[in-house]
Amino acid sequence: MNPIVDFFESEDGLTVVEYVIGAALLAVILSVVFVSVRQGLTDTLENTLDYVKIE
């Protein structure tokens, strides 16, 4: 049989595609979370560094 048809009919090909889609979705979700909390984290870290700073 044709190797291309075998690839599309096999379950392994679908599993790989599912893992790629899942990894891409996870990367997008993590990017959105970090962008949305970036300012709060920056402010907190600046406040902490100002508190710890000894002059």
C-alpha positions in Angstrom: 0.0 0.0 0.0 1.0 3.6 -0.3 3.2 4.9 2.6 1.4 8.2 2.7 -2.0 6.5 3.1 -0.5 4.2 5.8 0.7 7.3 7.7 -2.7 8.9 7.7 -4.5 5.7 8.7 -2.1 4.8 11.5 -2.9 5.7 15.1 0.7 6.7 15.7 0.5 9.6 13.4 -2.6 10.9 15.1 -0.9 10.6 18.5 2.1 12.6 17.4 -0.2 15.4 16.1 -2.2 15.4 19.3 1.0 15.8 21.4 2.1 18.7 19.2 -1.2 20.4 19.5 -1.2 19.9 23.2 2.3 21.3 23.6 1.5 24.3 21.5 -1.7 25.0 23.5 0.3 24.7 26.8 2.9 27.1 25.5 0.2 29.7 24.5 -1.6 29.3 27.9 1.7 29.8 29.8 2.6 32.8 27.7 -0.8 34.5 28.4 -0.5 33.8 32.1 3.0 35.2 32.3 2.2 38.3 30.3 -0.9 39.0 32.4 0.9 38.8 35.7 4.1 40.4 34.6 3.4 43.8 36.0 2.4 42.4 39.4 5.5 40.3 39.6 7.7 43.2 38.6 6.2 45.4 41.3 6.5 42.7 44.0 10.1 42.0 43.1 11.0 45.7 43.1 9.4 46.2 46.5 11.2 43.2 47.9 14.6 44.4 46.5 14.0 47.9 47.9 13.2 46.3 51.3 16.3 44.1 51.4 18.6 46.8 50.0 21.0 48.0 52.7 22.5 51.4 52.3 
